[in-house]
Amino acid sequence: MQHTFEEVQQFAHELPEEQRILLATSLWESTDASEDEIAAAWEPEIARRVEEIKAGTAVTYSLAEVEADLRAVVGP
């Protein structure tokens, strides 16, 4: 049975965080894209995020929040 991208994505989002990280790493390592191709693919996303920041609609996190989240995942 073949699944759509959206179905696989939804399933992946339902995985525990540690498994999502492992899946993302596995998928990333399976690509043959060059660093230049990867950088080019990120350009629209970077531009979108910059516009959100400029418009004041971006959700941002303080360094303390990020550090606390990291500690919760990987430990002190």
PDB file of N, CA, C, O and CB in Angstrom:
ATOM      1  N   MET A   1       0.836  -1.178   0.000  1.00  0.00           N
ATOM      2  CA  MET A   1       0.000   0.000   0.000  1.00  0.00           C
ATOM      3  C   MET A   1       0.881   1.243   0.000  1.00  0.00           C
ATOM      4  O   MET A   1       1.785   1.374   0.825  1.00  0.00           O
ATOM      5  CB  MET A   1      -0.951  -0.003   1.210  1.00  0.00           C
ATOM      6  N   GLN A   2       0.614   2.138  -0.918  1.00  0.00           N
ATOM      7  CA  GLN A   2       1.391   3.368  -1.008  1.00  0.00           C
ATOM      8  C   GLN A   2       0.714   4.473  -0.210  1.00  0.00           C
ATOM      9  O   GLN A   2      -0.512   4.581  -0.194  1.00  0.00           O
ATOM     10  CB  GLN A   2       1.569   3.795  -2.476  1.00  0.00           C
ATOM     11  N   HIS A   3       1.520   5.288   0.449  1.00  0.00           N
ATOM     12  CA  HIS A   3       1.003   6.391   1.251  1.00  0.00           C
ATOM     13  C   HIS A   3       1.392   7.713   0.626  1.00  0.00           C
ATOM     14  O   HIS A   3       2.443   7.824  -0.007  1.00  0.00           O
ATOM     15  CB  HIS A   3       1.518   6.308   2.694  1.00  0.00           C
ATOM     16  N   THR A   4       0.554   8.708   0.801  1.00  0.00           N
ATOM     17  CA  THR A   4       0.872  10.041   0.292  1.00  0.00           C
ATOM     18  C   THR A   4       1.892  10.701   1.217  1.00  0.00           C
ATOM     19  O   THR A   4       2.094  10.275   2.354  1.00  0.00           O
ATOM     20  CB  THR A   4      -0.413  10.914   0.173  1.00  0.00           C
ATOM     21  N   PHE A   5       2.515  11.731   0.710  1.00  0.00           N
ATOM     22  CA  PHE A   5       3.457  12.506   1.508  1.00  0.00           C
ATOM     23  C   PHE A   5       2.776  13.013   2.774  1.00  0.00           C
ATOM     24  O   PHE A   5       3.341  12.941   3.865  1.00  0.00           O
ATOM     25  CB  PHE A   5       4.024  13.684   0.691  1.00  0.00           C
ATOM     26  N   GLU A   6       1.557  13.526   2.620  1.00  0.00           N
ATOM     27  CA  GLU A   6       0.831  14.082   3.758  1.00  0.00           C
ATOM     28  C   GLU A   6       0.556  13.023   4.823  1.00  0.00           C
ATOM     29  O   GLU A   6       0.641  13.314   6.016  1.00  0.00           O
ATOM     30  CB  GLU A   6      -0.479  14.703   3.292  1.00  0.00           C
ATOM     31  N   GLU A   7       0.226  11.797   4.408  1.00  0.00           N
ATOM     32  CA  GLU A   7      -0.019  10.716   5.364  1.00  0.00           C
ATOM     33  C   GLU A   7       1.257  10.372   6.128  1.00  0.00           C
ATOM     34  O   GLU A   7       1.236  10.211   7.348  1.00  0.00           O
ATOM     35  CB  GLU A   7      -0.558   9.468   4.641  1.00  0.00           C
ATOM     36  N   VAL A   8       2.357  10.262   5.404  1.00  0.00           N
ATOM     37  CA  VAL A   8       3.635   9.938   6.043  1.00  0.00           C
ATOM     38  C   VAL A   8       4.044  11.065   6.982  1.00  0.00           C
ATOM     39  O   VAL A   8       4.516  10.816   8.091  1.00  0.00           O
ATOM     40  CB  VAL A   8       4.736   9.692   4.981  1.00  0.00           C
ATOM     41  N   GLN A   9       3.864  12.293   6.540  1.00  0.00           N
ATOM     42  CA  GLN A   9       4.218  13.442   7.367  1.00  0.00           C
ATOM     43  C   GLN A   9       3.384  13.444   8.653  1.00  0.00           C
ATOM     44  O   GLN A   9       3.924  13.655   9.738  1.00  0.00           O
ATOM     45  CB  GLN A   9       4.011  14.761   6.583  1.00  0.00           C
ATOM     46  N   GLN A  10       2.090  13.213   8.539  1.00  0.00           N
ATOM     47  CA  GLN A  10       1.228  13.185   9.725  1.00  0.00           C
ATOM     48  C   GLN A  10       1.675  12.080  10.681  1.00  0.00           C
ATOM     49  O   GLN A  10       1.765  12.298  11.889  1.00  0.00           O
ATOM     50  CB  GLN A  10      -0.253  12.977   9.319  1.00  0.00           C
ATOM     51  N   PHE A  11       1.951  10.906  10.145  1.00  0.00           N
ATOM     52  CA  PHE A  11       2.412   9.805  10.986  1.00  0.00           C
ATOM     53  C   PHE A  11       3.720  10.176  11.687  1.00  0.00           C
ATOM     54  O   PHE A  11       3.889   9.920  12.879  1.00  0.00           O
ATOM     55  CB  PHE A  11       2.598   8.526  10.146  1.00  0.00           C
ATOM     56  N   ALA A  12       4.634  10.776  10.943  1.00  0.00           N
ATOM     57  CA  ALA A  12       5.923  11.156  11.513  1.00  0.00           C
ATOM     58  C   ALA A  12       5.744  12.172  12.640  1.00  0.00           C
ATOM     59  O   ALA A  12       6.443  12.102  13.651  1.00  0.00           O
ATOM     60  CB  ALA A  12       6.840  11.728  10.425  1.00  0.00           C
ATOM     61  N   HIS A  13       4.823  13.106  12.478  1.00  0.00           N
ATOM     62  CA  HIS A  13       4.580  14.113  13.511  1.00  0.00           C
ATOM     63  C   HIS A  13       4.000  13.500  14.784  1.00  0.00           C
ATOM     64  O   HIS A  13       4.103  14.093  15.857  1.00  0.00           O
ATOM     65  CB  HIS A  13       3.639  15.186  12.982  1.00  0.00           C
ATOM     66  N   GLU A  14       3.401  12.336  14.676  1.00  0.00           N
ATOM     67  CA  GLU A  14       2.819  11.665  15.838  1.00  0.00           C
ATOM     68  C   GLU A  14       3.843  10.832  16.613  1.00  0.00           C
ATOM     69  O   GLU A  14       3.554  10.360  17.713  1.00  0.00           O
ATOM     70  CB  GLU A  14       1.673  10.777  15.395  1.00  0.00           C
ATOM     71  N   LEU A  15       5.039  10.649  16.043  1.00  0.00           N
ATOM     72  CA  LEU A  15       6.088   9.902  16.730  1.00  0.00           C
ATOM     73  C   LEU A  15       6.610  10.690  17.928  1.00  0.00           C
ATOM     74  O   LEU A  15       6.527  11.918  17.950  1.00  0.00           O
ATOM     75  CB  LEU A  15       7.240   9.575  15.762  1.00  0.00           C
ATOM     76  N   PRO A  16       7.145   9.989  18.916  1.00  0.00           N
ATOM     77  CA  PRO A  16       7.808  10.701  20.015  1.00  0.00           C
ATOM     78  C   PRO A  16       8.987  11.517  19.467  1.00  0.00           C
ATOM     79  O   PRO A  16       9.562  11.179  18.432  1.00  0.00           O
ATOM     80  CB  PRO A  16       8.298   9.697  21.112  1.00  0.00           C
ATOM     81  N   GLU A  17       9.328  12.576  20.166  1.00  0.00           N
ATOM     82  CA  GLU A  17      10.364  13.496  19.684  1.00  0.00           C
ATOM     83  C   GLU A  17      11.672  12.791  19.341  1.00  0.00           C
ATOM     84  O   GLU A  17      12.262  13.072  18.298  1.00  0.00           O
ATOM     85  CB  GLU A  17      10.628  14.558  20.722  1.00  0.00           C
ATOM     86  N   GLU A  18      12.133  11.888  20.192  1.00  0.00           N
ATOM     87  CA  GLU A  18      13.402  11.204  19.926  1.00  0.00           C
ATOM     88  C   GLU A  18      13.347  10.433  18.608  1.00  0.00           C
ATOM     89  O   GLU A  18      14.316  10.429  17.849  1.00  0.00           O
ATOM     90  CB  GLU A  18      13.746  10.248  21.079  1.00  0.00           C
ATOM     91  N   GLN A  19      12.217   9.785  18.336  1.00  0.00           N
ATOM     92  CA  GLN A  19      12.083   9.042  17.084  1.00  0.00           C
ATOM     93  C   GLN A  19      11.992   9.984  15.888  1.00  0.00           C
ATOM     94  O   GLN A  19      12.486   9.657  14.809  1.00  0.00           O
ATOM     95  CB  GLN A  19      10.851   8.139  17.133  1.00  0.00           C
ATOM     96  N   ARG A  20      11.364  11.156  16.065  1.00  0.00           N
ATOM     97  CA  ARG A  20      11.310  12.135  14.971  1.00  0.00           C
ATOM     98  C   ARG A  20      12.713  12.618  14.625  1.00  0.00           C
ATOM     99  O   ARG A  20      13.047  12.797  13.454  1.00  0.00           O
ATOM    100  CB  ARG A  20      10.409  13.335  15.351  1.00  0.00           C
ATOM    101  N   ILE A  21      13.529  12.828  15.654  1.00  0.00           N
ATOM    102  CA  ILE A  21      14.913  13.268  15.424  1.00  0.00           C
ATOM    103  C   ILE A  21      15.683  12.190  14.659  1.00  0.00           C
ATOM    104  O   ILE A  21      16.403  12.490  13.705  1.00  0.00           O
ATOM    105  CB  ILE A  21      15.624  13.587  16.773  1.00  0.00           C
ATOM    106  N   LEU A  22      15.526  10.943  15.082  1.00  0.00           N
ATOM    107  CA  LEU A  22      16.208   9.840  14.393  1.00  0.00           C
ATOM    108  C   LEU A  22      15.737   9.726  12.943  1.00  0.00           C
ATOM    109  O   LEU A  22      16.544   9.509  12.039  1.00  0.00           O
ATOM    110  CB  LEU A  22      15.963   8.509  15.133  1.00  0.00           C
ATOM    111  N   LEU A  23      14.435   9.873  12.727  1.00  0.00           N
ATOM    112  CA  LEU A  23      13.889   9.805  11.370  1.00  0.00           C
ATOM    113  C   LEU A  23      14.429  10.946  10.515  1.00  0.00           C
ATOM    114  O   LEU A  23      14.835  10.734   9.372  1.00  0.00           O
ATOM    115  CB  LEU A  23      12.351   9.848  11.402  1.00  0.00           C
ATOM    116  N   ALA A  24      14.433  12.152  11.070  1.00  0.00           N
ATOM    117  CA  ALA A  24      14.943  13.305  10.319  1.00  0.00           C
ATOM    118  C   ALA A  24      16.408  13.113   9.951  1.00  0.00           C
ATOM    119  O   ALA A  24      16.817  13.415   8.830  1.00  0.00           O
ATOM    120  CB  ALA A  24      14.772  14.596  11.133  1.00  0.00           C
ATOM    121  N   THR A  25      17.185  12.617  10.884  1.00  0.00           N
ATOM    122  CA  THR A  25      18.608  12.361  10.623  1.00  0.00           C
ATOM    123  C   THR A  25      18.772  11.318   9.530  1.00  0.00           C
ATOM    124  O   THR A  25      19.589  11.483   8.624  1.00  0.00           O
ATOM    125  CB  THR A  25      19.323  11.898  11.907  1.00  0.00           C
ATOM    126  N   SER A  26      18.006  10.261   9.614  1.00  0.00           N
ATOM    127  CA  SER A  26      18.073   9.195   8.611  1.00  0.00           C
ATOM    128  C   SER A  26      17.704   9.720   7.224  1.00  0.00           C
ATOM    129  O   SER A  26      18.386   9.422   6.243  1.00  0.00           O
ATOM    130  CB  SER A  26      17.142   8.036   8.999  1.00  0.00           C
ATOM    131  N   LEU A  27      16.632  10.495   7.144  1.00  0.00           N
ATOM    132  CA  LEU A  27      16.217  11.053   5.852  1.00  0.00           C
ATOM    133  C   LEU A  27      17.268  12.014   5.309  1.00  0.00           C
ATOM    134  O   LEU A  27      17.590  11.994   4.121  1.00  0.00           O
ATOM    135  CB  LEU A  27      14.867  11.774   5.986  1.00  0.00           C
ATOM    136  N   TRP A  28      17.796  12.850   6.191  1.00  0.00           N
ATOM    137  CA  TRP A  28      18.820  13.816   5.771  1.00  0.00           C
ATOM    138  C   TRP A  28      20.032  13.095   5.190  1.00  0.00           C
ATOM    139  O   TRP A  28      20.543  13.469   4.134  1.00  0.00           O
ATOM    140  CB  TRP A  28      19.251  14.704   6.960  1.00  0.00           C
ATOM    141  N   GLU A  29      20.485  12.053   5.895  1.00  0.00           N
ATOM    142  CA  GLU A  29      21.667  11.320   5.455  1.00  0.00           C
ATOM    143  C   GLU A  29      21.419  10.521   4.184  1.00  0.00           C
ATOM    144  O   GLU A  29      22.371  10.125   3.512  1.00  0.00           O
ATOM    145  CB  GLU A  29      22.134  10.396   6.547  1.00  0.00           C
ATOM    146  N   SER A  30      20.156  10.277   3.840  1.00  0.00           N
ATOM    147  CA  SER A  30      19.847   9.494   2.644  1.00  0.00           C
ATOM    148  C   SER A  30      19.856  10.332   1.368  1.00  0.00           C
ATOM    149  O   SER A  30      19.740   9.784   0.272  1.00  0.00           O
ATOM    150  CB  SER A  30      18.500   8.833   2.801  1.00  0.00           C
ATOM    151  N   THR A  31      19.992  11.642   1.496  1.00  0.00           N
ATOM    152  CA  THR A  31      19.978  12.492   0.302  1.00  0.00           C
ATOM    153  C   THR A  31      21.361  12.557  -0.339  1.00  0.00           C
ATOM    154  O   THR A  31      22.384  12.394   0.326  1.00  0.00           O
ATOM    155  CB  THR A  31      19.495  13.908   0.655  1.00  0.00           C
ATOM    156  N   ASP A  32      21.361  12.794  -1.614  1.00  0.00           N
ATOM    157  CA  ASP A  32      22.609  12.952  -2.349  1.00  0.00           C
ATOM    158  C   ASP A  32      22.845  14.411  -2.722  1.00  0.00           C
ATOM    159  O   ASP A  32      23.741  14.725  -3.506  1.00  0.00           O
ATOM    160  CB  ASP A  32      22.599  12.082  -3.604  1.00  0.00           C
ATOM    161  N   ALA A  33      22.037  15.291  -2.158  1.00  0.00           N
ATOM    162  CA  ALA A  33      22.128  16.699  -2.515  1.00  0.00           C
ATOM    163  C   ALA A  33      23.435  17.303  -2.018  1.00  0.00           C
ATOM    164  O   ALA A  33      23.928  16.964  -0.941  1.00  0.00           O
ATOM    165  CB  ALA A  33      20.938  17.471  -1.946  1.00  0.00           C
ATOM    166  N   SER A  34      23.985  18.205  -2.827  1.00  0.00           N
ATOM    167  CA  SER A  34      25.203  18.915  -2.431  1.00  0.00           C
ATOM    168  C   SER A  34      24.839  20.003  -1.435  1.00  0.00           C
ATOM    169  O   SER A  34      23.668  20.355  -1.292  1.00  0.00           O
ATOM    170  CB  SER A  34      25.932  19.521  -3.668  1.00  0.00           C
ATOM    171  N   GLU A  35      25.840  20.533  -0.748  1.00  0.00           N
ATOM    172  CA  GLU A  35      25.589  21.615   0.200  1.00  0.00           C
ATOM    173  C   GLU A  35      24.977  22.830  -0.490  1.00  0.00           C
ATOM    174  O   GLU A  35      24.129  23.509   0.090  1.00  0.00           O
ATOM    175  CB  GLU A  35      26.883  22.011   0.903  1.00  0.00           C
ATOM    176  N   ASP A  36      25.398  23.109  -1.722  1.00  0.00           N
ATOM    177  CA  ASP A  36      24.834  24.242  -2.462  1.00  0.00           C
ATOM    178  C   ASP A  36      23.360  24.007  -2.778  1.00  0.00           C
ATOM    179  O   ASP A  36      22.552  24.931  -2.685  1.00  0.00           O
ATOM    180  CB  ASP A  36      25.621  24.481  -3.762  1.00  0.00           C
ATOM    181  N   GLU A  37      23.003  22.777  -3.149  1.00  0.00           N
ATOM    182  CA  GLU A  37      21.602  22.462  -3.440  1.00  0.00           C
ATOM    183  C   GLU A  37      20.743  22.568  -2.181  1.00  0.00           C
ATOM    184  O   GLU A  37      19.614  23.058  -2.225  1.00  0.00           O
ATOM    185  CB  GLU A  37      21.483  21.051  -4.041  1.00  0.00           C
ATOM    186  N   ILE A  38      21.283  22.112  -1.083  1.00  0.00           N
ATOM    187  CA  ILE A  38      20.562  22.189   0.185  1.00  0.00           C
ATOM    188  C   ILE A  38      20.370  23.645   0.582  1.00  0.00           C
ATOM    189  O   ILE A  38      19.276  24.038   0.988  1.00  0.00           O
ATOM    190  CB  ILE A  38      21.314  21.421   1.293  1.00  0.00           C
ATOM    191  N   ALA A  39      21.425  24.450   0.469  1.00  0.00           N
ATOM    192  CA  ALA A  39      21.331  25.876   0.807  1.00  0.00           C
ATOM    193  C   ALA A  39      20.291  26.568  -0.070  1.00  0.00           C
ATOM    194  O   ALA A  39      19.507  27.380   0.421  1.00  0.00           O
ATOM    195  CB  ALA A  39      22.706  26.565   0.647  1.00  0.00           C
ATOM    196  N   ALA A  40      20.280  26.254  -1.356  1.00  0.00           N
ATOM    197  CA  ALA A  40      19.318  26.864  -2.276  1.00  0.00           C
ATOM    198  C   ALA A  40      17.892  26.458  -1.925  1.00  0.00           C
ATOM    199  O   ALA A  40      16.970  27.265  -2.039  1.00  0.00           O
ATOM    200  CB  ALA A  40      19.635  26.469  -3.723  1.00  0.00           C
ATOM    201  N   ALA A  41      17.709  25.222  -1.504  1.00  0.00           N
ATOM    202  CA  ALA A  41      16.378  24.751  -1.137  1.00  0.00           C
ATOM    203  C   ALA A  41      15.855  25.467   0.106  1.00  0.00           C
ATOM    204  O   ALA A  41      14.645  25.615   0.275  1.00  0.00           O
ATOM    205  CB  ALA A  41      16.398  23.244  -0.902  1.00  0.00           C
ATOM    206  N   TRP A  42      16.754  25.908   0.967  1.00  0.00           N
ATOM    207  CA  TRP A  42      16.352  26.598   2.199  1.00  0.00           C
ATOM    208  C   TRP A  42      16.037  28.071   1.974  1.00  0.00           C
ATOM    209  O   TRP A  42      15.388  28.683   2.823  1.00  0.00           O
ATOM    210  CB  TRP A  42      17.443  26.472   3.237  1.00  0.00           C
ATOM    211  N   GLU A  43      16.467  28.657   0.876  1.00  0.00           N
ATOM    212  CA  GLU A  43      16.294  30.095   0.649  1.00  0.00           C
ATOM    213  C   GLU A  43      14.848  30.570   0.807  1.00  0.00           C
ATOM    214  O   GLU A  43      14.623  31.559   1.504  1.00  0.00           O
ATOM    215  CB  GLU A  43      16.783  30.448  -0.730  1.00  0.00           C
ATOM    216  N   PRO A  44      13.849  29.910   0.191  1.00  0.00           N
ATOM    217  CA  PRO A  44      12.472  30.391   0.374  1.00  0.00           C
ATOM    218  C   PRO A  44      12.006  30.330   1.835  1.00  0.00           C
ATOM    219  O   PRO A  44      11.283  31.216   2.291  1.00  0.00           O
ATOM    220  CB  PRO A  44      11.524  29.575  -0.491  1.00  0.00           C
ATOM    221  N   GLU A  45      12.410  29.307   2.555  1.00  0.00           N
ATOM    222  CA  GLU A  45      12.039  29.183   3.962  1.00  0.00           C
ATOM    223  C   GLU A  45      12.693  30.289   4.793  1.00  0.00           C
ATOM    224  O   GLU A  45      12.058  30.872   5.671  1.00  0.00           O
ATOM    225  CB  GLU A  45      12.442  27.798   4.505  1.00  0.00           C
ATOM    226  N   ILE A  46      13.942  30.566   4.514  1.00  0.00           N
ATOM    227  CA  ILE A  46      14.640  31.635   5.231  1.00  0.00           C
ATOM    228  C   ILE A  46      13.955  32.970   4.962  1.00  0.00           C
ATOM    229  O   ILE A  46      13.736  33.756   5.884  1.00  0.00           O
ATOM    230  CB  ILE A  46      16.132  31.698   4.813  1.00  0.00           C
ATOM    231  N   ALA A  47      13.619  33.223   3.706  1.00  0.00           N
ATOM    232  CA  ALA A  47      12.949  34.481   3.348  1.00  0.00           C
ATOM    233  C   ALA A  47      11.588  34.583   4.051  1.00  0.00           C
ATOM    234  O   ALA A  47      11.220  35.656   4.528  1.00  0.00           O
ATOM    235  CB  ALA A  47      12.770  34.582   1.807  1.00  0.00           C
ATOM    236  N   ARG A  48      10.846  33.485   4.115  1.00  0.00           N
ATOM    237  CA  ARG A  48       9.544  33.475   4.778  1.00  0.00           C
ATOM    238  C   ARG A  48       9.698  33.804   6.261  1.00  0.00           C
ATOM    239  O   ARG A  48       8.937  34.599   6.814  1.00  0.00           O
ATOM    240  CB  ARG A  48       8.858  32.105   4.601  1.00  0.00           C
ATOM    241  N   ARG A  49      10.681  33.189   6.891  1.00  0.00           N
ATOM    242  CA  ARG A  49      10.887  33.417   8.333  1.00  0.00           C
ATOM    243  C   ARG A  49      11.328  34.850   8.613  1.00  0.00           C
ATOM    244  O   ARG A  49      10.892  35.449   9.596  1.00  0.00           O
ATOM    245  CB  ARG A  49      11.932  32.434   8.887  1.00  0.00           C
ATOM    246  N   VAL A  50      12.178  35.398   7.771  1.00  0.00           N
ATOM    247  CA  VAL A  50      12.619  36.789   7.942  1.00  0.00           C
ATOM    248  C   VAL A  50      11.414  37.721   7.834  1.00  0.00           C
ATOM    249  O   VAL A  50      11.280  38.660   8.619  1.00  0.00           O
ATOM    250  CB  VAL A  50      13.703  37.167   6.881  1.00  0.00           C
ATOM    251  N   GLU A  51      10.539  37.463   6.865  1.00  0.00           N
ATOM    252  CA  GLU A  51       9.349  38.296   6.709  1.00  0.00           C
ATOM    253  C   GLU A  51       8.443  38.202   7.931  1.00  0.00           C
ATOM    254  O   GLU A  51       7.876  39.209   8.354  1.00  0.00           O
ATOM    255  CB  GLU A  51       8.579  37.893   5.455  1.00  0.00           C
ATOM    256  N   GLU A  52       8.298  37.010   8.502  1.00  0.00           N
ATOM    257  CA  GLU A  52       7.496  36.850   9.712  1.00  0.00           C
ATOM    258  C   GLU A  52       8.087  37.649  10.874  1.00  0.00           C
ATOM    259  O   GLU A  52       7.357  38.271  11.645  1.00  0.00           O
ATOM    260  CB  GLU A  52       7.394  35.366  10.090  1.00  0.00           C
ATOM    261  N   ILE A  53       9.400  37.626  10.988  1.00  0.00           N
ATOM    262  CA  ILE A  53      10.057  38.391  12.054  1.00  0.00           C
ATOM    263  C   ILE A  53       9.814  39.879  11.844  1.00  0.00           C
ATOM    264  O   ILE A  53       9.463  40.592  12.784  1.00  0.00           O
ATOM    265  CB  ILE A  53      11.579  38.092  12.095  1.00  0.00           C
ATOM    266  N   LYS A  54       9.998  40.347  10.620  1.00  0.00           N
ATOM    267  CA  LYS A  54       9.788  41.765  10.330  1.00  0.00           C
ATOM    268  C   LYS A  54       8.346  42.187  10.578  1.00  0.00           C
ATOM    269  O   LYS A  54       8.090  43.301  11.035  1.00  0.00           O
ATOM    270  CB  LYS A  54      10.172  42.069   8.892  1.00  0.00           C
ATOM    271  N   ALA A  55       7.400  41.293  10.274  1.00  0.00           N
ATOM    272  CA  ALA A  55       5.981  41.607  10.444  1.00  0.00           C
ATOM    273  C   ALA A  55       5.525  41.454  11.891  1.00  0.00           C
ATOM    274  O   ALA A  55       4.420  41.865  12.246  1.00  0.00           O
ATOM    275  CB  ALA A  55       5.142  40.718   9.547  1.00  0.00           C
ATOM    276  N   GLY A  56       6.373  40.864  12.719  1.00  0.00           N
ATOM    277  CA  GLY A  56       6.010  40.666  14.112  1.00  0.00           C
ATOM    278  C   GLY A  56       5.086  39.476  14.341  1.00  0.00           C
ATOM    279  O   GLY A  56       4.455  39.378  15.394  1.00  0.00           O
ATOM    280  N   THR A  57       4.998  38.577  13.372  1.00  0.00           N
ATOM    281  CA  THR A  57       4.106  37.419  13.501  1.00  0.00           C
ATOM    282  C   THR A  57       4.856  36.127  13.812  1.00  0.00           C
ATOM    283  O   THR A  57       4.234  35.080  13.990  1.00  0.00           O
ATOM    284  CB  THR A  57       3.305  37.243  12.228  1.00  0.00           C
ATOM    285  N   ALA A  58       6.168  36.187  13.877  1.00  0.00           N
ATOM    286  CA  ALA A  58       6.964  34.988  14.149  1.00  0.00           C
ATOM    287  C   ALA A  58       6.849  34.590  15.615  1.00  0.00           C
ATOM    288  O   ALA A  58       6.794  35.447  16.497  1.00  0.00           O
ATOM    289  CB  ALA A  58       8.440  35.220  13.775  1.00  0.00           C
ATOM    290  N   VAL A  59       6.814  33.301  15.864  1.00  0.00           N
ATOM    291  CA  VAL A  59       6.873  32.798  17.233  1.00  0.00           C
ATOM    292  C   VAL A  59       8.344  32.622  17.560  1.00  0.00           C
ATOM    293  O   VAL A  59       9.051  31.870  16.889  1.00  0.00           O
ATOM    294  CB  VAL A  59       6.066  31.445  17.408  1.00  0.00           C
ATOM    295  N   THR A  60       8.803  33.311  18.583  1.00  0.00           N
ATOM    296  CA  THR A  60      10.217  33.247  18.946  1.00  0.00           C
ATOM    297  C   THR A  60      10.368  32.709  20.359  1.00  0.00           C
ATOM    298  O   THR A  60       9.418  32.705  21.143  1.00  0.00           O
ATOM    299  CB  THR A  60      10.876  34.635  18.826  1.00  0.00           C
ATOM    300  N   TYR A  61      11.563  32.259  20.669  1.00  0.00           N
ATOM    301  CA  TYR A  61      11.864  31.682  21.976  1.00  0.00           C
ATOM    302  C   TYR A  61      13.148  32.297  22.502  1.00  0.00           C
ATOM    303  O   TYR A  61      14.085  32.560  21.748  1.00  0.00           O
ATOM    304  CB  TYR A  61      11.985  30.135  21.895  1.00  0.00           C
ATOM    305  N   SER A  62      13.175  32.520  23.805  1.00  0.00           N
ATOM    306  CA  SER A  62      14.379  33.056  24.432  1.00  0.00           C
ATOM    307  C   SER A  62      15.421  31.947  24.535  1.00  0.00           C
ATOM    308  O   SER A  62      15.092  30.765  24.428  1.00  0.00           O
ATOM    309  CB  SER A  62      14.062  33.653  25.837  1.00  0.00           C
ATOM    310  N   LEU A  63      16.665  32.329  24.740  1.00  0.00           N
ATOM    311  CA  LEU A  63      17.734  31.352  24.924  1.00  0.00           C
ATOM    312  C   LEU A  63      17.421  30.459  26.119  1.00  0.00           C
ATOM    313  O   LEU A  63      17.657  29.252  26.068  1.00  0.00           O
ATOM    314  CB  LEU A  63      19.095  32.056  25.116  1.00  0.00           C
ATOM    315  N   ALA A  64      16.897  31.035  27.183  1.00  0.00           N
ATOM    316  CA  ALA A  64      16.567  30.245  28.380  1.00  0.00           C
ATOM    317  C   ALA A  64      15.521  29.180  28.065  1.00  0.00           C
ATOM    318  O   ALA A  64      15.619  28.054  28.553  1.00  0.00           O
ATOM    319  CB  ALA A  64      16.056  31.163  29.506  1.00  0.00           C
ATOM    320  N   GLU A  65      14.518  29.525  27.251  1.00  0.00           N
ATOM    321  CA  GLU A  65      13.486  28.548  26.867  1.00  0.00           C
ATOM    322  C   GLU A  65      14.082  27.413  26.033  1.00  0.00           C
ATOM    323  O   GLU A  65      13.765  26.243  26.248  1.00  0.00           O
ATOM    324  CB  GLU A  65      12.357  29.241  26.077  1.00  0.00           C
ATOM    325  N   VAL A  66      14.936  27.764  25.095  1.00  0.00           N
ATOM    326  CA  VAL A  66      15.572  26.761  24.246  1.00  0.00           C
ATOM    327  C   VAL A  66      16.459  25.846  25.073  1.00  0.00           C
ATOM    328  O   VAL A  66      16.433  24.628  24.899  1.00  0.00           O
ATOM    329  CB  VAL A  66      16.390  27.431  23.136  1.00  0.00           C
ATOM    330  N   GLU A  67      17.244  26.426  25.971  1.00  0.00           N
ATOM    331  CA  GLU A  67      18.113  25.617  26.833  1.00  0.00           C
ATOM    332  C   GLU A  67      17.302  24.686  27.715  1.00  0.00           C
ATOM    333  O   GLU A  67      17.683  23.530  27.904  1.00  0.00           O
ATOM    334  CB  GLU A  67      18.994  26.515  27.701  1.00  0.00           C
ATOM    335  N   ALA A  68      16.189  25.165  28.260  1.00  0.00           N
ATOM    336  CA  ALA A  68      15.337  24.322  29.109  1.00  0.00           C
ATOM    337  C   ALA A  68      14.751  23.161  28.312  1.00  0.00           C
ATOM    338  O   ALA A  68      14.710  22.030  28.795  1.00  0.00           O
ATOM    339  CB  ALA A  68      14.204  25.158  29.735  1.00  0.00           C
ATOM    340  N   ASP A  69      14.298  23.439  27.092  1.00  0.00           N
ATOM    341  CA  ASP A  69      13.768  22.374  26.237  1.00  0.00           C
ATOM    342  C   ASP A  69      14.850  21.345  25.909  1.00  0.00           C
ATOM    343  O   ASP A  69      14.592  20.142  25.914  1.00  0.00           O
ATOM    344  CB  ASP A  69      13.192  22.967  24.938  1.00  0.00           C
ATOM    345  N   LEU A  70      16.046  21.819  25.630  1.00  0.00           N
ATOM    346  CA  LEU A  70      17.160  20.914  25.329  1.00  0.00           C
ATOM    347  C   LEU A  70      17.484  20.032  26.525  1.00  0.00           C
ATOM    348  O   LEU A  70      17.669  18.824  26.379  1.00  0.00           O
ATOM    349  CB  LEU A  70      18.402  21.710  24.914  1.00  0.00           C
ATOM    350  N   ARG A  71      17.552  20.626  27.689  1.00  0.00           N
ATOM    351  CA  ARG A  71      17.826  19.847  28.896  1.00  0.00           C
ATOM    352  C   ARG A  71      16.753  18.788  29.129  1.00  0.00           C
ATOM    353  O   ARG A  71      17.058  17.684  29.580  1.00  0.00           O
ATOM    354  CB  ARG A  71      17.923  20.768  30.113  1.00  0.00           C
ATOM    355  N   ALA A  72      15.508  19.116  28.826  1.00  0.00           N
ATOM    356  CA  ALA A  72      14.417  18.148  29.011  1.00  0.00           C
ATOM    357  C   ALA A  72      14.575  16.953  28.085  1.00  0.00           C
ATOM    358  O   ALA A  72      14.147  15.848  28.418  1.00  0.00           O
ATOM    359  CB  ALA A  72      13.062  18.817  28.768  1.00  0.00           C
ATOM    360  N   VAL A  73      15.188  17.168  26.921  1.00  0.00           N
ATOM    361  CA  VAL A  73      15.354  16.088  25.943  1.00  0.00           C
ATOM    362  C   VAL A  73      16.639  15.297  26.187  1.00  0.00           C
ATOM    363  O   VAL A  73      16.623  14.066  26.203  1.00  0.00           O
ATOM    364  CB  VAL A  73      15.358  16.657  24.524  1.00  0.00           C
ATOM    365  N   VAL A  74      17.746  16.006  26.375  1.00  0.00           N
ATOM    366  CA  VAL A  74      19.030  15.333  26.454  1.00  0.00           C
ATOM    367  C   VAL A  74      19.606  15.243  27.863  1.00  0.00           C
ATOM    368  O   VAL A  74      20.600  14.552  28.085  1.00  0.00           O
ATOM    369  CB  VAL A  74      19.997  16.026  25.578  1.00  0.00           C
ATOM    370  N   GLY A  75      18.988  15.935  28.809  1.00  0.00           N
ATOM    371  CA  GLY A  75      19.484  15.906  30.179  1.00  0.00           C
ATOM    372  C   GLY A  75      20.439  17.054  30.453  1.00  0.00           C
ATOM    373  O   GLY A  75      20.837  17.781  29.544  1.00  0.00           O
ATOM    374  N   PRO A  76      20.805  17.207  31.739  1.00  0.00           N
ATOM    375  CA  PRO A  76      21.665  18.336  32.140  1.00  0.00           C
ATOM    376  C   PRO A  76      23.071  18.233  31.595  1.00  0.00           C
ATOM    377  O   PRO A  76      23.898  19.108  31.852  1.00  0.00           O
ATOM    378  CB  PRO A  76      21.727  18.431  33.639  1.00  0.00           C
TER     379      PRO A  76
END
